[in-house]
Amino acid sequence: MMKLSHGRGLGRIVTRAVAVVATAAMIMGAAACGSSSSQTVTLDFFQFKAEAATWFTAKAREFEKLHPNIKINVNNSSDATTDLRTRLVKHRVPDVLTENGDISFGQLAETGVFHDFTDDPIVSKLNPGMVSIAKNLVQTKDASKKRLYAIPYAGNASGYIINVDVWKKAGEDPNNPPKTWSEFIALLQRFKDKGITPLEASEAEGWTLQAPLSSLNSTLVPEEKYTDLAAGKTTLNELWEPVAGKLVTLYKNYTQKNPSITYQQATQNLAAGKAAILPLGTYAIPNVRLVNKNANLRFAQMPATDNVSEQKLTAGDDVMLTIGANTKHYKEARMFVDFLMEQKNVKDYSKQQSAFSPYKDTYVGDPALNGVLDFYKAGKLTDFCDHYIPASVNIAGFEQTLITTGNVKQFTNAMQTEYAKVQARNFRD
């Protein structure tokens, strides 16, 4: 299901307490995953992304043919959080892993269960914005400990998907989307005045509301503010009041008559030309193309202020690649990682998943993404804001209430109260 790609792919948070126990056990000498004989090494490869299961399995088999003495035991997990928690409890960190770049990864990385790539030569070849996102996810108040515990493999972005044909029929230029908030609202009003649905909402699935939340917050709230939030130096009342007001403006004024539809229906409606814009991320493009393979699409950044120069793109390390810190087979694990990081494989994955490649010379897997490529090349990227909020905080539910009531204060108060409760149960120093 494509929604998981936008940033909460590992689901519920693996607590630090469990991770610390696992780490301590490994330090005491517990055996890492993977078994070997005198001739064959078997690597345990933990793969979280359901949409890419077939692709990664095929690559593992291809690697085995190139290296007959290395076998890859592929675990395409349907419940990555539970499975990984079980492995940690049993002191069985996989040799190689794919991870979603979210708060769950950041909490595990902080405990030291993953290999540290910070000083690895490959870093100099990677997109600095994607590297920065990966480091910032590490859940520590000590900036010096925000290190690179996984290599970015594929990026996604949040903004909005344009139906090019609808824009052109309305006399709008899809190749020159608005660059400021005022221009964006004016555009939506022009669509509305012409009887065209400006924004195709899917409020029946609350998670879809988190996309514009993150799209706007990339510009409105600097990432370092979430470190201040965790330290109690600021609150979600202060950080999220501006974005809450803008969300109310969008969803109260510019959606279709019946916004309480599903994500699937919304993608179908955009594909059918029933709306000008779908306010979701790049992960939704393949779903639109499933409905209409010839859909004429473009992807754009959602501007949040009237200052063009300060606009940033919400982007996530949708897939990150790492190695267990205490693997007994680092040489073979690194060979597999290097194989996956080969340009031809990275580009093929990006094409299959409509993603951004992780190298400085960013490759986009779908021409529709060219509209935001300049943000990637300039490194003007910030992570999804919900990656800094524990998964146990029901952002989607609170947002649904916000959109229904239009009550900004109620939303920010509820969010801060729930966030504070979770933090009070957090044992991190």
Stockholm file with secondary structure:
# STOCKHOLM 1.0

chainA/1-429         MMKLSHGRGLGRIVTRAVAVVATAAMIMGAAACGSSSSQTVTLDFFQFKAEAATWFTAKAREFEKLHPNIKINVNNSSDATTDLRTRLVKHRVPDVLTENGDISFGQLAETGVFHDFTDDPIVSKLNPGMVSIAKNLVQTKDASKKRLYAIPYAGNASGYIINVDVWKKAGEDPNNPPKTWSEFIALLQRFKDKGITPLEASEAEGWTLQAPLSSLNSTLVPEEKYTDLAAGKTTLNELWEPVAGKLVTLYKNYTQKNPSITYQQATQNLAAGKAAILPLGTYAIPNVRLVNKNANLRFAQMPATDNVSEQKLTAGDDVMLTIGANTKHYKEARMFVDFLMEQKNVKDYSKQQSAFSPYKDTYVGDPALNGVLDFYKAGKLTDFCDHYIPASVNIAGFEQTLITTGNVKQFTNAMQTEYAKVQARNFRD
#=GR chainA/1-429 SS CGGGGGTCTTCSCCCHHHHHHHHHHHHTTCCCSCEECSSCEEEEEEECCGGGHHHHHHHHHHHHHHCTTEEEEEEECSSHHHHHHHHHHTTCCCSEEEECSSHHHHHHHHTTCBCCCTTCGGGGGBCHHHHHHHHHTSCCSCGGGCCCCSEEEEEEEESEEEEHHHHHHTTCCTTSCCCSHHHHHHHHHHHHHTTCCSBCCCTTSGGGGHHHHHHHHHHHSCTHHHHHHHTTSSCHHHHHHHHHHHHHHHHHHSBCSCCCCCHHHHHHHHHTTSCSEECSBGGGHHHHHHHCTTCCEEEECCCCSSCGGGCCEEEEEEEEEEEBTTCSCHHHHHHHHHHHTSHHHHHHHHHHHTCBCSBSSCCBSSGGGGGGHHHHHHTCEECCGGGGSCTTSCHHHHHHHHHHHCCHHHHHHHHHHHHHHHHHTCCCC
#=GC SS_cons         CGGGGGTCTTCSCCCHHHHHHHHHHHHTTCCCSCEECSSCEEEEEEECCGGGHHHHHHHHHHHHHHCTTEEEEEEECSSHHHHHHHHHHTTCCCSEEEECSSHHHHHHHHTTCBCCCTTCGGGGGBCHHHHHHHHHTSCCSCGGGCCCCSEEEEEEEESEEEEHHHHHHTTCCTTSCCCSHHHHHHHHHHHHHTTCCSBCCCTTSGGGGHHHHHHHHHHHSCTHHHHHHHTTSSCHHHHHHHHHHHHHHHHHHSBCSCCCCCHHHHHHHHHTTSCSEECSBGGGHHHHHHHCTTCCEEEECCCCSSCGGGCCEEEEEEEEEEEBTTCSCHHHHHHHHHHHTSHHHHHHHHHHHTCBCSBSSCCBSSGGGGGGHHHHHHTCEECCGGGGSCTTSCHHHHHHHHHHHCCHHHHHHHHHHHHHHHHHTCCCC
//
